[in-house]
Amino acid sequence: MEILEINYINFRNLIDNNVKFFPKLNLFFGKNGQGKTSLLEAVYFNATGKSFRTTKSTEMMKYGVKRAGVYILYRDSISEKTLTVKFNDSKKEYYYNSKKVTYDEFYGKLNVVTYIPEDIVLITGSPSIRRTFFDGEIAQTNSEYFQDLKNYNKLLKIRNKYLKEQRTKEIEYQVYEEEFVKYGAKVIEKRLEYVQKISIILNLNYRKLFDNEKELSLSYDCHLGNIKKMSIKEIEELLKEKIKKSFNQEKRYGFSLCGPQKDDFLFILNGHEAKSTASQGEKKSIIFSLKLSEIDMVIREKKENPVLIIDDISSYFDSNRKNSILGYLRKRNIQVLISSTGDLGIESENFYVEGGEIRYGTGFEQCK
Ligand SMILES: Nc1ncnc2c1ncn2[C@@H]1O[C@H](COP(=O)(O)OP(=O)(O)OP(=O)(O)O)[C@@H](O)[C@H]1O
């Protein structure tokens, strides 16, 4: 996939514009606070309907305006396509090839992978951060998972409501519980399958780019115990069993204590959990390897190259490591959008960002 151009209106500090991108490395450089991240955020938001900086879309609207919008023209292996998101403080509208669509129909069309400074929380942060991240990743290439997860989350809310209101003797509750178990097991099974696939690629990428003396893996830490070799029926049975055992406690608490919302994803480096043992440098390298592995997963599942977005590359790696990563990305024929406060010392198409304006082809001397 390749983004050909983006148009934005009233997006953060960006001056309304149309920017054309190039197939390989696109570098957006400029001083701090000029709009580099805002441009990358606009691309990400246009592709996914979400921001990597905020959960409130109103924060992305230029101060003082009532509505904003982004439009992307991109090409996949078949044809050119467009995606548009229009939003205001109360709703978002999605368009695919100029036709209004639901979010379900919109999500996953244009695949993007991001690497931003805040990504380190994928290791250091809480399990819910990892669940949200991996759920999004799996859903990006697997629309069945997107639906299963949506159904499960709906059922979880309903089940919690019944538990809270002590209505578990009602007939409907039994029906909901059966569905809850069915979708819960589906979510767990698909997550496990994804983890098993990506873990192998993750280790290869980590060893190739960062440290071939170490072994890195990702494991799915399921609240049901070791489910690695289980069929979906066995997972369902185990979940049912677990619910039966915790039911009295669930009624007391008024919410579900079982289900995939209790699970976690663990990064294991040389046999130890990275969260508590890996160095800062190792954590950054693990996350970068994860992002490269996501690219490989998209290629594998969708037969399309995703677009890679890297915000502020200079803040992660020293120049040696940066050069080896960028050289590697160039060889892989992936479109990359990178922001930096200076020259990267590698062949790239350069854009200068100043005061919300993006200008193509200007020299690095302006940045000094
Ligand atoms: N909703 C908004 N409307 C207008 N301006 C905004 C809005 N949100 C943020 N800004 C401003 O936009 C400017 C650009 O921010 P951005 O994060 O894109 O900068 P940057 O070039 O990536 O900087 P850095 O190199 O420091 O990360 C900042 O000065 C910020 O205060």
The ligand as an SDF file (V2000), in Angstrom:
LIG
                    3D

 31 33  0  0  0  0  0  0  0  0999 V2000
   -5.9070   21.3850   18.5160 N   0  0  0  0  0  0  0  0  0  0  0  0
   -4.8490   22.1710   18.2420 C   0  0  0  0  0  0  0  0  0  0  0  0
   -5.0120   23.3360   17.5290 N   0  0  0  0  0  0  0  0  0  0  0  0
   -3.9540   24.1430   17.2610 C   0  0  0  0  0  0  0  0  0  0  0  0
   -2.6800   23.8630   17.6530 N   0  0  0  0  0  0  0  0  0  0  0  0
   -2.4740   22.7460   18.3510 C   0  0  0  0  0  0  0  0  0  0  0  0
   -3.5310   21.8420   18.6810 C   0  0  0  0  0  0  0  0  0  0  0  0
   -3.0320   20.7990   19.3830 N   0  0  0  0  0  0  0  0  0  0  0  0
   -1.6900   21.0430   19.4900 C   0  0  0  0  0  0  0  0  0  0  0  0
   -1.3570   22.2100   18.8830 N   0  0  0  0  0  0  0  0  0  0  0  0
   -0.0130   22.8180   18.7460 C   0  0  0  0  0  0  0  0  0  0  0  0
    0.5630   22.3260   17.5620 O   0  0  0  0  0  0  0  0  0  0  0  0
    1.9780   22.4830   17.6230 C   0  0  0  0  0  0  0  0  0  0  0  0
    2.6520   21.3610   16.8890 C   0  0  0  0  0  0  0  0  0  0  0  0
    2.6650   20.1910   17.6650 O   0  0  0  0  0  0  0  0  0  0  0  0
    3.3910   18.8660   17.1500 P   0  0  0  0  0  0  0  0  0  0  0  0
    3.3120   17.8940   18.2730 O   0  0  0  0  0  0  0  0  0  0  0  0
    2.8370   18.4540   15.8380 O   0  0  0  0  0  0  0  0  0  0  0  0
    4.8930   19.3770   16.9530 O   0  0  0  0  0  0  0  0  0  0  0  0
    6.1990   18.6280   16.4420 P   0  0  0  0  0  0  0  0  0  0  0  0
    6.6960   19.3670   15.2500 O   0  0  0  0  0  0  0  0  0  0  0  0
    5.9590   17.1810   16.2920 O   0  0  0  0  0  0  0  0  0  0  0  0
    7.1680   18.9040   17.6410 O   0  0  0  0  0  0  0  0  0  0  0  0
    8.2490   17.9650   18.4400 P   0  0  0  0  0  0  0  0  0  0  0  0
    9.4490   17.8670   17.5450 O   0  0  0  0  0  0  0  0  0  0  0  0
    8.5180   18.8090   19.6420 O   0  0  0  0  0  0  0  0  0  0  0  0
    7.5870   16.6780   18.7450 O   0  0  0  0  0  0  0  0  0  0  0  0
    2.3060   22.6340   19.0860 C   0  0  0  0  0  0  0  0  0  0  0  0
    2.7720   23.9440   19.3010 O   0  0  0  0  0  0  0  0  0  0  0  0
    0.9810   22.4150   19.8020 C   0  0  0  0  0  0  0  0  0  0  0  0
    0.8510   23.2370   20.9300 O   0  0  0  0  0  0  0  0  0  0  0  0
  1  2  1  0
  2  3  1  0
  2  7  2  0
  3  4  2  0
  4  5  1  0
  5  6  2  0
  6  7  1  0
  6 10  1  0
  7  8  1  0
  8  9  2  0
  9 10  1  0
 10 11  1  0
 11 12  1  0
 11 30  1  0
 12 13  1  0
 13 14  1  0
 13 28  1  0
 14 15  1  0
 15 16  1  0
 16 17  2  0
 16 18  1  0
 16 19  1  0
 19 20  1  0
 20 21  2  0
 20 22  1  0
 20 23  1  0
 23 24  1  0
 24 25  2  0
 24 26  1  0
 24 27  1  0
 28 29  1  0
 28 30  1  0
 30 31  1  0
M  END
$$$$
